[in-house]
Amino acid sequence: MKMTFRWYGEKDTIPLNYIKQIPNMSGVVTAVYDVPVGEVWQESKIARLKEHCNKANLEMKVIESVPVHEDIKLGKPTRDKLIANYAQTIRNLGKYGVKCICYNFMPVFDWLRTDLKKVNPDGSTCLCYNHDTLLKLDPKNLHLPGWDESYTTDELNGLLNEYKGISHEQLFDNLIYFLNGIMPACDETGINMAIHPDDPPWDMFGLPRIIVDSNSYDKLFKAVPNKHNGITFCTGSLGAGRFNDLPTMAGKYCNRIFFAHIRQLKYTNDLDFAEAGHLTKNGDLDIYGVVKQLVKNGFDGYVRPDHGRNIWGEDGKPGYGLYDRALGACYLNGLFEAIEKECK
Ligand code: DNO
């Protein structure tokens, strides 16, 4: 496995050399953030980003994310042009040595939480999700990290209306159409596409969510068998669904897992959860079991610790501070080392 760390580009308050100081850190997972969704990422921007990373002795092999335009998800006539742009971005990234692109196909909103700074008894803070609170939120007036806040209220209303006609099946067909459109660029460049599961893995505000469980993956690989069509195995997103048996899934889909986001959470009620430190014993997800299945099945992709708590007084970007993610990376390094040696 190759250990990586998410870095939000030049605006990130965490310096690259701090990231490099984390043991076993091979590279960062990053993105070009100042190109509107749907437009081609110019080579000059990619080159600049890579230069920054390489100067700090970090690789830039994984991009998270190249966002997918809503018109593609909606299957609108404009999609062909947008898919061609996406394919061009893949080709441009390929020229700079990128190997894996993480993306998602969630309508309108990316990951959703109801509290970004829940204070734990030990004084740390974490992200959490409460379903009743979410139902009370107004989707037209949400301010959460992780999703595109650049929509005006009118645009957001318009989008939410357009999705009223889109069923799960239709959205899935639009995903397949998109993948078939970009696979030639992946064949040319060798880039692997790694779809991120929907977080949490159930419908939100009446919007369909389709990458939620084993069944979604079986359908996905059946529809697009190309070897570059794969997944980001995000334990926290999939694990929020009690129906997902993570170790079994990690083993079953290992050859399609190009990238793993590993984090922990604790169930607090039927659908509710709070994020926790990475260790297996800190929550309800069997992180040890997941890593064991990955190793046993020959996983050699990219790994990153995912959301951390804010600890030691750090007031970092929720989920993306330095300290707890660094601790997570160290825990995962140890798990991998021990299991790899055991499995030899
Ligand atoms: C949240 C992240 C997601 C992820 C996208 C991938 O912390 O895991 O925002 O980057 O869904 O497209």
Boltz pocket constraint, residues with backbone or C-beta under 6 A from the ligand:
constraints:
  - pocket:
      binder: B
      contacts: [[A, 64], [A, 65], [A, 102], [A, 103], [A, 104], [A, 110], [A, 111], [A, 146], [A, 196], [A, 197], [A, 261], [A, 307], [A, 319]]
      max_distance: 6.0
